[in-house]
């Protein structure tokens, strides 16, 4: 069965070009031209991934991303004409899994889509749960609980958390985490890891500024501190 992707852009010509190409690659495509329409389509078709334009009238792509993250951990790729690195980091911090900067080739878009889908569908080798303090990670279900309450994770956040929590105390560089969790260091920069780590801390830590789980090792990277 073909995987469903929702394309969101206010320009009909852009939607047509992307839709035609991705359909030829075997995907089922649904489109929306406004943020409100996109949120409605997500409920209707339950896509596996959303390609979302940042600059749209009335409701920006960032606002749409924030609303999606309140109810879904679907993969999200932000499309932006903003090339500044901090703009890209902002997109990741509101919940996107990846970004792509205009102008881009259809082959680059396809590569990014496949990369995010790998994060969603490629299960780690272990099948049992990981228990780390009051955090439970279900590897087979891609679900996380803290103190019995489920915490919604994006595919990228889950991959990062799993890679850190699998071996508590081991320090991973940003580049190692980039390769392990995001898989496509050709496209991403190491600072994107910081943005995803920041979101993870907000979800998992009592005090994100003084984390007990996802700890910074200055000058090196990050480690998972298992506080039993």
Legacy VTK file of the C-alpha trace (Angstrom):
# vtk DataFile Version 3.0
C-alpha trace
ASCII
DATASET POLYDATA
POINTS 228 float
0.000 0.000 0.000
1.373 3.413 -1.000
2.409 5.778 1.772
0.369 8.988 1.922
2.149 12.342 1.925
0.398 15.667 2.497
1.854 18.579 0.494
1.001 22.058 1.773
1.746 25.168 -0.306
-0.324 28.200 -1.318
0.985 28.006 -4.905
-0.996 25.563 -7.053
1.822 25.279 -9.623
4.305 24.175 -6.948
1.857 21.591 -5.632
1.294 20.230 -9.133
5.015 19.825 -9.829
5.758 18.116 -6.502
2.627 15.951 -6.678
3.346 14.665 -10.180
6.913 13.755 -9.287
6.130 12.054 -5.977
3.244 10.098 -7.502
5.678 8.791 -10.109
7.831 7.587 -7.193
4.954 5.530 -5.805
3.486 7.813 -3.128
-0.162 8.634 -2.540
-0.406 12.436 -2.557
-2.916 14.744 -0.869
-2.599 18.536 -1.170
-3.684 21.637 0.741
-3.229 25.338 -0.043
-3.898 26.825 3.407
-2.981 25.987 6.953
-6.578 25.403 7.973
-7.099 23.032 5.046
-3.888 21.196 5.971
-5.033 20.605 9.552
-8.353 19.270 8.264
-6.647 16.956 5.747
-4.390 15.500 8.444
-7.460 14.361 10.366
-9.064 12.956 7.224
-6.213 11.019 5.622
-3.695 10.450 8.448
-0.587 10.975 6.273
2.743 9.440 7.176
4.546 12.691 6.350
3.791 16.380 5.703
5.809 18.655 3.400
4.920 22.116 4.643
5.712 25.530 3.138
6.789 28.124 5.711
5.593 31.309 3.993
1.828 31.070 3.585
-0.787 33.820 4.080
-3.051 33.923 7.143
-1.482 30.909 8.849
2.233 30.323 8.414
3.851 26.935 8.083
5.373 27.371 11.545
1.932 27.918 13.053
0.621 24.855 11.227
3.569 22.837 12.519
2.852 23.907 16.101
-0.799 22.873 15.756
0.117 19.499 14.236
2.518 18.779 17.089
-0.288 19.211 19.615
-2.048 16.139 18.216
0.343 14.133 16.032
3.924 12.870 15.719
3.685 12.647 11.918
6.925 13.381 10.059
7.202 17.038 8.995
9.549 18.667 6.476
9.499 22.479 6.409
10.044 24.119 3.011
11.535 27.599 3.314
13.085 30.348 1.229
14.910 31.490 4.364
18.539 30.432 4.088
19.806 31.787 7.409
20.824 28.985 9.760
18.889 30.439 12.702
15.683 30.424 10.641
16.210 26.742 9.978
16.794 26.090 13.681
13.518 27.862 14.489
11.714 25.473 12.153
13.209 22.478 13.944
12.432 23.910 17.370
8.708 24.148 16.628
8.646 20.453 15.765
9.799 19.856 12.196
11.934 16.782 11.525
13.804 18.362 8.642
13.889 21.420 6.399
14.627 22.067 2.751
15.645 25.456 1.357
14.271 26.895 -1.880
15.238 26.488 -4.631
15.609 22.725 -4.411
15.583 19.850 -6.855
12.866 17.225 -6.812
15.545 14.597 -6.213
16.693 16.412 -3.066
13.085 16.562 -1.885
12.739 12.825 -2.478
15.965 12.137 -0.565
14.776 14.129 2.425
11.373 12.436 2.387
12.978 8.997 2.323
15.324 9.998 5.139
12.453 11.030 7.431
10.474 7.928 6.491
13.448 5.772 7.488
13.345 7.337 10.927
9.685 6.397 11.175
9.835 2.852 9.820
13.333 1.580 10.611
13.031 -0.133 13.996
16.053 -0.648 16.245
17.201 -4.239 16.609
15.943 -4.644 20.179
12.300 -5.428 20.877
11.897 -4.989 24.652
11.249 -1.710 26.460
14.034 0.455 27.801
13.517 1.524 31.426
15.539 4.575 32.390
14.580 6.009 35.757
10.953 7.094 35.442
11.157 7.015 31.630
9.927 4.014 29.623
10.795 3.718 25.937
8.836 1.237 23.829
11.148 0.398 20.946
8.684 -1.637 18.904
5.865 0.918 19.294
7.963 4.106 19.067
6.310 5.425 22.250
7.679 7.081 25.382
6.225 7.453 28.871
7.431 9.386 31.902
5.892 8.520 35.272
3.235 6.579 33.377
2.178 9.531 31.218
2.777 9.204 27.486
4.949 11.893 25.875
4.432 12.557 22.196
7.650 12.275 20.191
8.482 13.136 16.621
10.364 10.427 14.679
13.620 12.365 15.000
13.175 13.012 18.708
12.511 9.334 19.332
15.616 8.284 17.403
17.791 10.723 19.331
16.346 9.664 22.684
16.762 5.972 21.915
20.370 6.361 20.811
21.246 8.287 23.974
19.235 6.140 26.405
20.426 2.822 25.005
23.853 3.400 26.602
23.580 5.757 29.592
26.748 7.620 30.456
28.294 7.251 27.010
29.130 10.619 25.463
28.074 11.123 21.845
29.285 13.969 19.665
26.780 15.966 17.666
28.107 14.373 14.499
27.616 10.859 15.917
24.035 11.681 16.884
23.447 13.290 13.508
24.521 10.134 11.699
22.734 7.747 14.075
19.414 9.540 14.391
19.086 11.796 11.368
21.060 9.519 9.013
21.626 12.191 6.360
24.599 14.284 7.456
24.978 15.254 3.791
21.996 17.596 4.247
21.988 18.520 7.935
24.435 20.457 10.079
25.457 19.571 13.602
23.507 22.456 15.149
20.254 20.818 14.104
20.962 18.248 16.831
20.938 21.056 19.424
17.465 22.128 18.307
16.065 18.603 18.653
17.800 18.127 22.018
16.235 21.375 23.245
12.752 20.074 22.380
13.461 16.719 24.041
14.505 18.440 27.253
11.328 20.507 27.332
9.317 17.293 27.079
11.298 15.123 29.513
12.952 17.326 32.108
11.458 18.973 35.201
13.964 21.795 34.688
15.247 21.895 31.080
17.948 24.384 32.091
19.320 21.858 34.600
18.699 18.491 32.888
19.169 15.194 34.701
18.511 12.966 31.701
19.917 14.547 28.537
23.108 16.147 29.739
25.554 18.365 27.874
29.225 17.440 28.013
30.811 20.754 27.103
33.265 20.564 24.264
32.155 17.025 23.359
28.395 16.512 22.952
25.621 14.811 24.938
25.036 11.815 27.183
22.054 10.227 28.894
22.289 10.383 32.698
20.199 7.540 34.095
18.841 8.839 37.392
17.462 5.743 39.074
LINES 1 229
228 0 1 2 3 4 5 6 7 8 9 10 11 12 13 14 15 16 17 18 19 20 21 22 23 24 25 26 27 28 29 30 31 32 33 34 35 36 37 38 39 40 41 42 43 44 45 46 47 48 49 50 51 52 53 54 55 56 57 58 59 60 61 62 63 64 65 66 67 68 69 70 71 72 73 74 75 76 77 78 79 80 81 82 83 84 85 86 87 88 89 90 91 92 93 94 95 96 97 98 99 100 101 102 103 104 105 106 107 108 109 110 111 112 113 114 115 116 117 118 119 120 121 122 123 124 125 126 127 128 129 130 131 132 133 134 135 136 137 138 139 140 141 142 143 144 145 146 147 148 149 150 151 152 153 154 155 156 157 158 159 160 161 162 163 164 165 166 167 168 169 170 171 172 173 174 175 176 177 178 179 180 181 182 183 184 185 186 187 188 189 190 191 192 193 194 195 196 197 198 199 200 201 202 203 204 205 206 207 208 209 210 211 212 213 214 215 216 217 218 219 220 221 222 223 224 225 226 227
